[in-house]
Amino acid sequence: MNISLSSDFANAVPEMAVSWEAVPVGEPELLALNEPLAAELGLDPAWLRADGLPFLVSGKGVAQAYAGHQFGGYSPRLGDGRALLLGELTDTEGRLRDLHLKGSGRTPFARGGDGLAAVGPMLREYVVSEAMHALGVPTTRALAVVSTGHVVQREEPLAGAVLARIAASHLRVGSFQYARNTGDLDLLRRLADHAIARHHPGSTYLELFAHVVAAQASLIARWMLVGFIHGVMNTDNMTISGETIDYGPCAFMEAYDPTTKYSSIDHRGRYAYGNQPIIAEWNLARLAEALLPLFADDEDEAVSLALATLRTFDAHFEEAWTGGMRAKLGVSGDVKPLLEDLLALMHENHVDFTSFFHLLGKAARGDAEPARSLFLDLAAIDAWLARWRELKPDGGAMDRVNPVYVPRNHLVEEALAAGAAGDMGPFDRLLKAVTSPFGERPGLEYFAAPAPQDFSATYRTYCGT
């Protein structure tokens, strides 16, 4: 099978593309293949499973340069330390999509790392990104996870793997920070021109920024509507396309609490669930700083234009969040007072986020007991339910937006542990549940249940590097 890859990024900004080759893999073994995505890309799944396996783990490409603010501290040179952009594919709808390898070996950006990846973190990215796609959240997607036969040394020896990832592009806020930091205005302009051609043809530079602001505001709202916590919202992990990228210490919130964090390295809760809109806006301010010379020749005018555009973030976020919550509640009109009271009640009563909204659909059809039973303060939830019923909620509409199955943290850990030990059964069963997340299905009750309380109290996620 002939596969044509273009080199648009490398041609547009060669200063930010280091030619490199993936580490050879002697014994590749396919662990997971996304056949629907392969078909979308015009790739034959049968060929990928057989003769095309080396295509998923090796080849020549470029390591992309980018900078980034990591937990608020600026690093001028990060880049793809263990990844390669093999090139761009044109899918069956004519869209250009990046094909990217993760865990393919050290590059000049590796900064002391080995450039490899272990099976567990690559399977995590696969299952969580596919769940997000099924939930309607914009995301990069996993095409395949392939074990390499390499041993990856972390706290203990682990089996190695490569993830083949697909994205609308891998352009990040950190890409523009890197270009701006070079002082080369021509490079910055060419990078912005490339982003415009790829994502928003015909836009001005300020319009490009406005598009990114709107896309990111919508994305963060969508994360929060399904209880997703990214865990490491550094500027190098924020895309220009508005796709979720880099599923490291990510997790799904269980009991509703805006301060929820699971990441082992987020000691102060910078990237906690409720902080995600604030951090997104902060990251976008860094993008504005990088793009300032392109907005206007006069710096004061450029700053004024940037600030006016950045200030639209709150309105975009509020529209997406409130609209999404109306849908989750199955009602229309002004839901703010109702929603604020509900979230306070859920917090006080330690109510599972996903379970409640799913069970609320049953309450809309007359069976309130399952949702009601999640609360200790029955009088308070009864009063709230009475107010909500007055708005005549649509249970069927609620079922279409409130998932039954998400990649609950204990289920993900079970699946990854089994996969690392060579048993892909738990992973496959979890994937089957979370890629059809809406509507109860017989036999999948285990995948809808919250984690045991002792698990949630101590659970931590790790970046997997």
C-alpha positions as CSV (number, residue, x, y, z in Angstrom):
1,M,0.0,0.0,0.0
2,N,1.4,3.4,-1.0
3,I,1.1,6.1,1.6
4,S,1.7,9.7,0.6
5,L,2.9,12.0,3.4
6,S,3.5,15.7,2.9
7,S,5.9,17.9,4.8
8,D,4.0,21.1,5.1
9,F,5.2,22.0,8.6
10,A,8.9,21.2,7.8
11,N,8.7,23.2,4.6
12,A,7.0,26.2,6.2
13,V,9.3,26.6,9.2
14,P,12.4,24.4,8.7
15,E,14.1,26.3,11.6
16,M,11.6,24.5,13.9
17,A,11.9,21.0,12.3
18,V,14.9,18.8,13.1
19,S,15.2,15.9,10.7
20,W,15.4,12.7,12.7
21,E,14.7,8.9,12.5
22,A,12.8,6.7,14.9
23,V,14.7,4.1,16.9
24,P,14.4,0.8,15.0
25,V,12.0,-1.7,16.4
26,G,13.0,-5.3,16.0
27,E,9.9,-7.1,17.4
28,P,6.8,-4.9,17.0
29,E,3.6,-6.3,18.3
30,L,0.3,-4.6,17.7
31,L,-1.6,-4.0,21.0
32,A,-4.4,-1.8,19.8
33,L,-5.5,-0.5,16.3
34,N,-8.2,2.1,15.7
35,E,-9.8,0.6,12.6
36,P,-12.5,3.3,12.2
37,L,-9.8,6.0,12.3
38,A,-7.6,4.1,9.9
39,A,-10.5,3.9,7.4
40,E,-11.1,7.6,7.9
41,L,-7.4,8.2,6.9
42,G,-7.7,5.9,3.9
43,L,-5.5,3.3,5.4
44,D,-6.3,-0.4,5.1
45,P,-6.6,-1.9,8.6
46,A,-5.8,-5.4,7.3
47,W,-2.5,-4.0,5.8
48,L,-1.7,-2.2,9.0
49,R,-2.1,-5.4,11.0
50,A,0.2,-7.3,8.7
51,D,2.8,-5.7,6.4
52,G,2.1,-2.1,7.6
53,L,3.1,-2.6,11.2
54,P,6.6,-1.0,10.7
55,F,4.8,2.1,9.4
56,L,3.2,2.5,12.8
57,V,6.5,2.6,14.8
58,S,9.3,3.8,12.6
59,G,10.4,6.0,9.9
60,K,12.0,9.4,9.2
61,G,10.4,12.6,10.2
62,V,11.0,15.8,12.1
63,A,11.2,16.6,15.8
64,Q,9.3,19.8,16.3
65,A,10.7,22.7,18.3
66,Y,8.6,24.6,20.8
67,A,8.9,26.4,24.1
68,G,6.5,26.6,27.0
69,H,5.5,27.7,30.4
70,Q,5.5,24.6,32.6
71,F,3.6,25.2,35.9
72,G,4.1,28.9,35.3
73,G,7.9,28.8,34.7
74,Y,9.2,29.5,31.2
75,S,11.4,27.1,29.3
76,P,12.7,28.6,26.0
77,R,13.5,25.2,24.4
78,L,11.4,22.1,24.9
79,G,10.4,20.4,21.7
80,D,9.6,16.8,20.8
81,G,12.0,14.9,23.1
82,R,10.6,11.5,22.3
83,A,8.3,12.1,19.3
84,L,8.5,12.5,15.6
85,L,6.1,14.1,13.1
86,L,6.3,11.7,10.2
87,G,4.3,14.1,8.0
88,E,0.8,15.0,7.0
89,L,-1.9,12.6,5.6
90,T,-4.9,13.7,3.5
91,D,-7.9,11.9,4.9
92,T,-11.0,10.7,3.0
93,E,-12.7,14.1,3.5
94,G,-9.7,16.0,2.1
95,R,-8.5,17.2,5.5
96,L,-4.8,17.4,6.3
97,R,-4.0,15.3,9.5
98,D,-0.6,15.0,11.2
99,L,0.8,11.5,11.7
100,H,3.0,11.6,14.9
101,L,4.9,8.9,16.7
102,K,5.3,9.1,20.5
103,G,7.9,7.1,22.3
104,S,10.0,6.7,19.1
105,G,13.4,7.4,20.8
106,R,15.6,10.3,21.8
107,T,15.8,13.5,19.7
108,P,18.0,16.6,20.2
109,F,15.2,17.9,22.4
110,A,15.3,15.0,24.8
111,R,17.2,16.9,27.6
112,G,18.5,13.7,29.3
113,G,15.5,11.5,28.8
114,D,15.6,8.2,27.0
115,G,13.0,9.1,24.4
116,L,11.0,5.9,25.0
117,A,7.5,5.2,26.3
118,A,6.0,2.4,28.3
119,V,3.0,0.4,27.4
120,G,0.8,1.7,30.2
121,P,0.9,5.5,29.4
122,M,0.5,4.8,25.7
123,L,-2.6,2.7,26.3
124,R,-3.9,5.5,28.6
125,E,-3.7,8.0,25.8
126,Y,-5.4,5.6,23.5
127,V,-8.4,4.8,25.7
128,V,-8.9,8.3,27.1
129,S,-8.6,10.1,23.8
130,E,-11.0,7.7,22.1
131,A,-13.4,8.2,25.0
132,M,-13.1,12.0,24.6
133,H,-13.8,11.7,20.9
134,A,-16.9,9.6,21.6
135,L,-18.1,12.2,24.1
136,G,-17.8,14.9,21.4
137,V,-14.8,16.6,22.9
138,P,-12.2,17.8,20.2
139,T,-9.1,15.7,20.7
140,T,-6.0,14.2,19.0
141,R,-6.6,10.5,18.4
142,A,-4.7,7.3,18.8
143,L,-4.3,5.3,15.6
144,A,-2.4,2.5,17.2
145,V,-0.3,1.3,20.2
146,V,2.6,-1.1,19.3
147,S,4.8,-2.8,21.8
148,T,8.5,-2.6,20.8
149,G,10.2,-5.3,22.7
150,H,12.4,-2.7,24.3
151,V,12.8,-2.4,28.1
152,V,12.0,1.1,29.4
153,Q,13.7,1.8,32.7
154,R,11.6,3.9,35.1
155,E,11.3,3.1,38.9
156,E,11.2,-0.5,37.5
157,P,11.8,-2.1,34.1
158,L,8.7,-1.7,31.9
159,A,7.7,-2.9,28.5
160,G,8.2,-0.3,25.8
161,A,5.6,0.9,23.3
162,V,5.1,3.5,20.5
163,L,1.8,5.4,20.1
164,A,0.9,6.5,16.6
165,R,-1.2,9.7,17.0
166,I,-3.3,11.7,14.6
167,A,-4.0,15.4,15.0
168,A,-5.4,18.3,13.0
169,S,-1.9,19.7,13.7
170,H,0.7,19.7,16.5
171,L,0.9,23.5,16.5
172,R,0.9,24.7,20.1
173,V,1.0,28.0,22.0
174,G,4.6,26.9,22.8
175,S,5.4,26.8,19.1
176,F,4.7,30.5,18.8
177,Q,6.6,31.2,22.0
178,Y,9.6,29.5,20.5
179,A,9.4,31.5,17.3
180,R,9.0,34.8,19.1
181,N,11.9,34.0,21.4
182,T,14.2,33.6,18.5
183,G,13.7,37.3,17.6
184,D,13.2,36.3,14.0
185,L,10.0,38.1,12.9
186,D,10.0,36.4,9.5
187,L,9.9,33.0,11.3
188,L,7.0,34.1,13.5
189,R,5.1,35.3,10.5
190,R,5.7,32.1,8.5
191,L,4.6,30.0,11.5
192,A,1.4,32.1,11.8
193,D,0.8,31.9,8.0
194,H,1.2,28.1,8.2
195,A,-1.4,28.0,11.1
196,I,-3.8,30.2,9.2
197,A,-3.5,28.1,6.0
198,R,-4.0,24.9,8.0
199,H,-6.8,25.9,10.3
200,H,-8.4,29.2,9.3
201,P,-7.7,30.1,5.7
202,G,-8.0,33.8,4.8
203,S,-7.8,35.0,8.4
204,T,-5.7,37.9,9.6
205,Y,-3.3,37.4,12.4
206,L,-5.7,38.9,14.9
207,E,-8.5,36.8,13.6
208,L,-6.3,33.7,14.0
209,F,-5.9,34.6,17.7
210,A,-9.6,35.2,18.0
211,H,-10.3,31.8,16.6
212,V,-7.9,30.1,19.0
213,V,-9.5,32.0,22.0
214,A,-12.9,30.8,21.0
215,A,-11.8,27.3,20.3
216,Q,-10.0,26.9,23.6
217,A,-12.9,28.5,25.6
218,S,-15.3,25.9,24.1
219,L,-12.8,23.1,24.6
220,I,-12.3,23.8,28.3
221,A,-16.1,24.0,28.8
222,R,-16.5,20.7,27.2
223,W,-13.8,19.2,29.4
224,M,-15.6,20.4,32.5
225,L,-19.0,19.2,31.3
226,V,-17.8,15.6,31.4
227,G,-15.6,16.1,34.5
228,F,-12.3,15.8,32.7
229,I,-9.1,17.2,34.3
230,H,-6.1,17.5,32.0
231,G,-3.6,17.7,34.8
232,V,-0.8,19.5,33.0
233,M,-2.1,22.5,31.1
234,N,1.3,23.9,30.2
235,T,1.5,26.2,27.2
236,D,3.2,23.5,25.2
237,N,0.1,21.3,25.8
238,M,-2.4,23.8,24.4
239,T,-3.1,23.5,20.6
240,I,-3.9,26.1,18.1
241,S,-6.5,23.8,16.6
242,G,-8.5,23.5,19.8
243,E,-7.9,19.8,20.2
244,T,-7.1,18.2,23.5
245,I,-3.4,16.9,23.4
246,D,-1.0,15.0,25.6
247,Y,-2.9,12.8,28.0
248,G,-0.4,12.5,30.8
249,P,-1.6,12.8,34.3
250,C,-5.2,13.2,33.2
251,A,-8.3,11.9,35.0
252,F,-12.0,12.1,35.3
253,M,-13.4,13.7,38.4
254,E,-15.6,11.5,40.6
255,A,-17.2,13.3,43.5
256,Y,-17.9,16.9,42.4
257,D,-15.3,19.3,43.9
258,P,-13.8,22.2,42.0
259,T,-10.4,21.7,43.8
260,T,-10.1,18.1,42.5
261,K,-6.6,17.2,41.2
262,Y,-5.0,13.9,40.7
263,S,-1.6,14.8,39.2
264,S,1.3,13.8,41.4
265,I,3.3,16.8,40.2
266,D,0.6,19.5,40.7
267,H,1.4,20.1,44.3
268,R,-0.5,23.4,44.6
269,G,-3.5,22.5,42.4
270,R,-2.6,24.9,39.6
271,Y,-4.4,22.7,37.1
272,A,-7.3,21.5,39.3
273,Y,-10.7,21.0,37.7
274,G,-12.1,24.4,38.7
275,N,-8.9,26.3,37.7
276,Q,-8.9,25.1,34.1
277,P,-10.7,28.2,32.6
278,I,-8.4,30.6,34.4
279,I,-5.3,28.7,33.2
280,A,-6.5,28.5,29.7
281,E,-7.0,32.3,29.6
282,W,-3.5,32.7,31.1
283,N,-2.0,30.5,28.4
284,L,-3.8,32.5,25.7
285,A,-2.3,35.7,27.1
286,R,1.1,34.1,26.5
287,L,0.0,33.4,22.9
288,A,-1.0,37.0,22.5
289,E,2.4,38.1,23.8
290,A,4.1,36.0,21.2
291,L,1.9,37.2,18.3
292,L,2.0,41.0,19.3
293,P,4.4,42.1,16.5
294,L,1.9,40.7,13.9
295,F,-1.1,42.5,15.2
296,A,0.1,46.1,14.6
297,D,3.3,48.0,14.0
298,D,2.6,50.2,17.0
299,E,3.1,48.2,20.2
300,D,0.4,50.0,22.2
301,E,-2.1,49.4,19.5
302,A,-1.1,45.7,19.3
303,V,-1.5,45.3,23.0
304,S,-4.9,47.0,22.9
305,L,-6.1,44.7,20.1
306,A,-4.8,41.6,21.9
307,L,-6.5,42.5,25.2
308,A,-9.8,43.2,23.5
309,T,-9.7,39.8,21.8
310,L,-8.5,38.0,24.9
311,R,-11.4,39.5,26.9
312,T,-13.9,37.6,24.7
313,F,-12.7,34.3,26.4
314,D,-15.1,34.7,29.3
315,A,-18.1,35.1,27.1
316,H,-17.2,32.2,24.9
317,F,-16.6,30.0,27.9
318,E,-19.8,31.0,29.6
319,E,-21.8,30.4,26.5
320,A,-20.4,26.9,26.0
321,W,-20.6,26.0,29.7
322,T,-24.1,27.3,30.4
323,G,-25.4,25.9,27.1
324,G,-23.9,22.5,27.9
325,M,-25.3,22.6,31.4
326,R,-28.8,23.4,30.1
327,A,-28.5,20.3,27.9
328,K,-27.3,18.2,30.9
329,L,-30.3,19.4,32.9
330,G,-32.7,18.9,30.0
331,V,-34.1,22.4,30.3
332,S,-34.0,25.8,28.7
333,G,-33.9,29.4,29.8
334,D,-31.8,30.9,32.7
335,V,-30.4,28.0,34.7
336,K,-27.7,29.8,36.6
337,P,-29.4,29.9,40.0
338,L,-30.6,26.3,39.7
339,L,-27.1,25.2,38.6
340,E,-25.2,27.1,41.3
341,D,-27.4,25.5,44.0
342,L,-27.1,22.1,42.5
343,L,-23.3,22.2,42.3
344,A,-23.1,23.4,45.9
345,L,-25.3,20.5,47.0
346,M,-23.2,18.0,45.0
347,H,-20.0,19.4,46.6
348,E,-21.4,19.3,50.1
349,N,-22.7,15.8,49.7
350,H,-19.7,14.4,47.8
351,V,-21.9,13.3,44.9
352,D,-20.4,11.5,41.9
353,F,-20.5,13.9,38.9
354,T,-21.1,11.4,36.1
355,S,-23.5,9.2,38.0
356,F,-25.7,12.0,39.1
357,F,-26.3,13.6,35.7
358,H,-27.0,10.2,34.1
359,L,-29.4,9.3,36.9
360,L,-31.1,12.7,36.6
361,G,-32.4,11.6,33.2
362,K,-34.4,8.9,35.1
363,A,-35.7,11.5,37.4
364,A,-37.0,13.5,34.4
365,R,-39.0,10.3,33.5
366,G,-40.5,10.0,37.0
367,D,-38.0,7.9,38.8
368,A,-36.1,10.3,41.1
369,E,-34.9,7.7,43.7
370,P,-31.6,6.7,42.0
371,A,-30.4,10.3,41.8
372,R,-31.9,11.3,45.1
373,S,-30.1,8.4,46.9
374,L,-26.7,9.9,46.1
375,F,-27.3,12.7,48.6
376,L,-27.2,12.6,52.4
377,D,-29.2,15.8,52.6
378,L,-32.5,14.5,51.2
379,A,-34.5,17.6,52.1
380,A,-32.2,19.8,50.2
381,I,-32.1,17.6,47.0
382,D,-35.9,17.2,47.2
383,A,-36.4,20.9,47.2
384,W,-34.0,21.3,44.3
385,L,-35.7,18.5,42.3
386,A,-39.0,20.2,42.8
387,R,-37.7,23.5,41.3
388,W,-36.1,21.6,38.4
389,R,-39.3,19.7,37.6
390,E,-41.1,23.0,37.2
391,L,-39.0,23.6,34.1
392,K,-40.3,20.4,32.5
393,P,-36.9,18.6,31.8
394,D,-36.6,16.4,28.7
395,G,-35.2,13.1,29.8
396,G,-34.5,11.8,26.3
397,A,-32.5,14.8,25.4
398,M,-30.5,14.4,28.7
399,D,-29.6,10.8,27.8
400,R,-28.0,12.0,24.6
401,V,-25.5,14.3,26.4
402,N,-25.0,12.7,29.9
403,P,-22.7,9.7,29.6
404,V,-23.1,6.5,31.4
405,Y,-19.6,5.3,30.8
406,V,-16.4,7.4,31.1
407,P,-12.8,6.1,31.6
408,R,-13.1,6.0,35.4
409,N,-9.7,6.1,37.0
410,H,-9.8,2.7,38.7
411,L,-11.0,1.1,35.5
412,V,-8.2,2.7,33.5
413,E,-5.6,1.5,36.0
414,E,-6.9,-2.0,35.9
415,A,-6.8,-2.1,32.2
416,L,-3.3,-0.6,32.0
417,A,-1.9,-3.0,34.5
418,A,-3.4,-6.0,32.7
419,G,-2.2,-4.7,29.3
420,A,1.4,-4.2,30.6
421,A,1.3,-7.8,31.8
422,G,0.2,-9.0,28.3
423,D,-3.6,-9.3,28.9
424,M,-5.5,-6.9,26.6
425,G,-8.9,-8.2,27.6
426,P,-9.7,-5.6,30.3
427,F,-8.5,-2.8,28.0
428,D,-10.6,-4.0,25.1
429,R,-13.7,-4.2,27.3
430,L,-13.2,-0.8,28.8
431,L,-12.6,0.7,25.3
432,K,-15.9,-0.9,24.1
433,A,-17.8,0.7,27.0
434,V,-16.4,4.2,26.8
435,T,-16.5,4.6,23.0
436,S,-20.3,4.2,23.2
437,P,-20.8,6.3,26.3
438,F,-24.5,7.2,26.1
439,G,-27.3,4.9,27.2
440,E,-27.2,1.9,29.6
441,R,-26.2,-1.4,28.1
442,P,-26.8,-4.8,29.8
443,G,-23.7,-6.4,31.2
444,L,-21.7,-3.1,31.5
445,E,-22.8,-2.2,35.0
446,Y,-19.3,-2.6,36.3
447,F,-18.1,0.2,33.9
448,A,-20.8,2.6,35.2
449,A,-20.1,2.3,38.9
450,P,-17.9,4.8,40.8
451,A,-14.6,3.8,42.2
452,P,-14.4,2.4,45.8
453,Q,-14.0,5.3,48.2
454,D,-10.6,4.1,49.4
455,F,-9.3,4.2,45.9
456,S,-10.4,7.7,45.1
457,A,-9.0,9.1,48.4
458,T,-5.4,8.1,47.5
459,Y,-5.4,8.0,43.7
460,R,-2.6,9.9,41.9
461,T,-1.8,10.1,38.2
462,Y,1.7,10.4,36.7
463,C,3.0,12.0,33.5
464,G,4.4,8.7,32.2
465,T,7.6,10.2,30.8
